[in-house]
Amino acid sequence: PHLKCEQAFELSDASAERSAAGCTIKLDIIEYLNSNVVMLKWMIAEGYGDVRTLERRIARMEEWLANPQLMEADPNAEYAAVININLDELKEPVLALPNDPDASALLSEVAGSQIDEVFIGSCMTNIGHFRAAGKLLDDAMNNGVGQVPTKLWIAPPTKMDEAQLIDEGYYSIFGKSGARTEMPGCSLCMGNQARVAPKSTVISTSTRNFPNRLGQGANVYLGSAELAAVSSLLGRLPTVEEYQSYMKQVDAQAADTYRYLNFDELPDFIQRADSIEISDEIKAAAKLMSTK
């Protein structure tokens, strides 16, 4: 299937923590770069970072977009092994077991396990995951469920994600549910910022669950944001049937939920970006580099 860059990040970011020597995915990156050009121009307009550095990046992107070419594997390339995985045969979520990202289990094999804390965040997530979690929490509260019985941590990966989620009303939902919203960034995943309670059992969306990483003596499952949100509501890992029941609502609104943050489609970003002009000198340098 055709993957968005944000979807590919979930595979490539995870590979760094799960014993993969490298991760290469063939993608169409034009949509992603067009969005990033607007974002970087917006950053210049807002006074972020070093202007020259951002201008160089913009110029290189625009130069490539004028003649997009990517490396790809030779048709007759040979590999040490070819492993085909038919995802149509996967009928339930897969989790990494405590505390080893290489050890996995189907949800049906660990359903019912108590969950004390839940972390939804890190570079493994994108804005769609937070919308999905918000809709699951909101639906539960609308059906009489009060605040979540677990300690729920919410940490979007970027400030732009945070701002958009606030604008769309999701931070209000997180607050009403009793979730703790963290500063955008790594948060619990880094292991040296916030920490879960010692010896707690956690489900996390982060890339890693090495011993003591999220908390001293903590037992950490890794799973999807949707599974984490459902677990936060139940205080345990759900059965497959419970998970599928919760996900019916999310699946019905998938087109709205899993919209990616394309900055070239957001009026506020476009307006600020339009005020930025890249100098001829920077453009010429980008053109020269593209010929090397």
C-alpha positions in Angstrom: 0.0 0.0 0.0 1.0 3.6 -0.4 2.3 4.9 2.9 2.3 8.5 4.1 5.6 9.7 5.5 4.0 9.9 9.0 3.0 6.2 8.7 6.5 5.2 7.6 8.0 7.0 10.6 6.3 4.5 12.8 8.3 1.7 11.2 11.6 3.6 10.8 11.5 5.0 14.4 10.7 1.6 15.8 13.5 -0.1 13.9 16.1 2.0 15.7 15.0 0.4 19.0 14.2 -3.1 17.9 17.5 -4.5 16.7 17.1 -3.5 13.0 20.4 -2.3 11.4 18.4 0.1 9.2 15.0 0.8 7.8 14.4 1.9 4.2 11.0 2.4 2.7 10.1 3.5 -0.8 7.8 6.6 -0.5 6.3 9.4 -2.5 7.6 12.3 -0.4 6.4 15.3 -2.5 3.3 15.9 -0.3 5.4 15.8 2.8 8.0 18.2 1.5 5.5 20.7 0.2 4.0 20.7 3.7 7.5 21.1 5.3 8.4 24.1 3.0 5.4 26.0 4.4 6.2 24.9 7.9 9.8 26.1 7.7 8.8 29.4 6.2 6.3 29.8 9.0 9.1 29.1 11.5 11.2 31.9 9.9 8.2 34.3 10.2 7.7 33.3 13.8 11.3 33.8 14.7 12.3 30.2 15.2 15.9 29.0 14.9 18.6 30.2 12.7 17.2 31.9 9.6 20.1 30.9 7.3 19.8 27.3 8.2 16.1 27.2 7.6 16.4 29.1 4.3 19.0 26.6 3.1 16.7 23.7 3.9 13.8 25.3 2.1 15.9 26.1 -1.0 17.2 22.5 -1.1 13.6 21.1 -0.8 12.3 23.5 -3.5 15.2 22.6 -5.8 14.5 18.9 -5.4 10.7 19.4 -5.9 11.4 21.0 -9.2 13.0 17.8 -10.4 12.1 15.0 -7.9 14.4 11.9 -8.1 15.0 9.3 -5.5 17.2 6.3 -5.3 15.5 2.9 -5.4 16.5 -0.7 -5.4 17.6 -2.4 -8.6 14.9 -4.7 -10.1 17.3 -7.6 -9.8 18.6 -6.8 -6.4 19.5 -9.8 -4.2 18.7 -9.9 -0.5 19.9 -12.1 2.4 16.2 -13.0 3.0 12.8 -12.0 1.9 10.0 -12.1 4.5 6.5 -11.5 3.4 3.9 -10.7 6.1 0.2 -10.8 5.1 -1.4 -8.1 7.3 -4.9 -9.3 6.2 -4.2 -12.4 8.3 -3.6 -10.3 11.4 -7.0 -10.0 13.2 -6.0 -8.4 16.5 -3.4 -6.0 17.9 0.1 -7.1 18.7 2.0 -5.8 21.8 5.6 -5.8 22.8 5.9 -7.6 26.2 7.6 -6.2 29.3 10.4 -5.3 29.1 11.7 -6.3 25.7 10.8 -4.7 22.4 11.7 -7.9 20.6 9.3 -10.1 22.5 5.7 -9.8 21.3 2.2 -11.3 21.9 -1.2 -11.1 20.5 -3.8 -9.1 22.5 -5.7 -12.3 23.2 -2.7 -13.7 24.9 -2.4 -10.9 27.5 -5.9 -9.6 27.7 -7.0 -8.8 31.3 -3.5 -7.7 32.5 -3.8 -4.9 35.0 -2.7 -1.4 33.7 -1.8 1.3 36.2 -0.4 4.0 33.9 -0.8 4.8 30.1 1.5 6.9 27.9 0.3 8.2 24.6 3.2 10.1 22.9 6.7 10.0 21.4 7.8 10.1 17.8 5.8 6.9 17.2 2.6 9.0 17.3 1.1 11.5 14.9 -1.9 13.9 15.3 -4.4 11.2 14.1 -3.6 9.0 17.1 -4.4 11.8 19.5 -7.7 12.4 17.8 -8.5 8.7 18.0 -7.7 8.6 21.7 -9.7 11.8 22.3 -12.8 10.4 20.5 -12.6 7.1 22.5 -12.3 9.1 25.8 -15.1 11.5 24.8 -17.5 8.7 23.7 -16.9 6.9 27.1 -17.6 10.1 29.1 -20.8 10.7 27.0 -21.9 7.2 28.0 -21.5 7.8 31.7 -17.9 6.9 32.3 -16.1 9.4 34.6 -12.4 10.1 34.7 -10.1 7.3 33.7 -9.1 4.9 36.5 -5.5 4.9 35.3 -2.9 7.7 35.2 -3.0 8.8 31.6 -0.1 10.8 30.1 -0.6 12.7 26.9 2.4 14.2 25.1 2.1 15.2 21.4 5.4 15.0 19.5 5.4 18.7 18.4 4.1 22.1 19.4 2.2 22.3 16.1 0.4 19.1 16.9 -0.4 20.5 20.4 -1.8 23.7 18.9 -4.0 22.0 16.4 -5.4 19.6 19.0 -6.2 22.5 21.3 -7.9 24.3 18.4 -10.0 21.2 17.6 -11.1 20.8 21.3 -9.2 17.6 22.1 -7.2 19.1 25.0 -10.6 19.9 26.6 -11.5 16.2 26.3 -8.2 15.1 27.7 -8.6 17.5 30.7 -12.1 16.3 31.5 -11.0 12.6 31.3 -8.4 13.3 34.0 -5.4 12.9 31.6 -2.1 14.7 32.4 -0.9 16.7 29.3 2.8 17.0 29.1 5.0 19.5 27.2 5.3 18.3 23.5 8.3 16.1 22.9 9.8 12.9 24.3 8.3 13.0 27.8 8.3 9.5 29.3 10.0 7.9 26.4 13.2 9.8 27.1 13.4 8.3 30.6 15.0 11.3 32.2 12.1 13.7 32.2 8.8 12.5 33.6 8.7 9.0 35.2 5.9 6.5 35.9 5.5 5.1 39.5 8.0 2.5 40.6 6.9 -1.1 39.9 3.8 0.1 38.0 2.4 -1.7 34.9 2.2 0.5 31.9 1.1 0.4 28.3 3.0 2.9 26.2 3.1 4.0 22.5 6.9 4.8 22.8 9.6 3.1 20.8 11.3 1.4 23.8 10.4 -0.5 27.0 13.9 -1.5 28.3 14.0 -2.2 32.0 13.7 0.9 34.2 13.4 3.2 31.2 10.0 4.7 31.9 10.1 4.0 35.7 12.1 2.1 38.3 11.0 -1.6 38.2 8.1 -0.7 35.8 6.6 -3.4 33.6 5.9 -1.7 30.2 3.9 -3.1 27.3 4.2 -1.3 23.9 1.1 -0.9 21.8 -0.9 1.4 19.6 -2.4 4.7 20.8 -5.9 3.3 20.3 -5.2 0.2 22.4 -3.6 2.5 25.0 -6.6 4.7 25.2 -9.0 1.7 25.6 -6.7 0.3 28.3 -6.8 3.7 30.1 -10.6 3.5 30.3 -10.7 -0.1 31.6 -7.6 -0.2 33.9 -6.5 -3.4 32.1 -5.7 -4.7 28.7 -9.1 -5.3 26.9 -10.2 -8.5 25.3 -10.2 -8.6 21.5 -13.9 -8.2 21.5 -13.9 -5.2 23.8 -11.2 -3.6 21.7 -13.1 -4.1 18.4 -16.3 -2.7 20.0 -14.5 0.5 21.1 -12.9 0.8 17.6 -16.1 0.7 15.7 -16.6 4.4 16.5 -13.1 5.3 15.5 -13.3 3.3 12.3 -16.6 5.0 11.3 -14.8 8.4 11.5 -11.4 7.3 10.1 -11.3 9.9 7.3 -11.7 12.7 9.8 -9.6 11.2 12.6 -6.5 10.3 10.7 -6.0 13.5 8.8 -2.3 14.4 8.8 -1.0 17.9 9.6 -0.3 19.3 6.2 0.8 22.8 6.8 0.3 23.8 3.1 -3.4 23.3 3.7 -3.7 25.4 6.9 -4.6 29.1 6.2 -2.6 30.6 9.2 0.6 28.8 8.2 0.1 29.7 4.5 -0.4 33.4 5.2 2.7 33.6 7.3 4.8 31.5 4.9 3.8 33.7 1.9 5.6 36.6 3.6 9.0 34.8 3.4 11.2 35.1 0.3 14.3 33.0 -0.1 17.3 35.0 -1.4 18.7 34.4 -4.9 22.1 33.6 -3.3 20.6 30.8 -1.2 18.7 29.5 -4.2 21.8 29.5 -6.3 23.7 27.5 -3.7 20.9 24.9 -3.5 21.0 24.6 -7.3 24.7 24.1 -7.3 24.5 21.4 -4.6 21.9 19.5 -6.6 24.3 19.2 -9.5 27.0 17.5 -7.4 
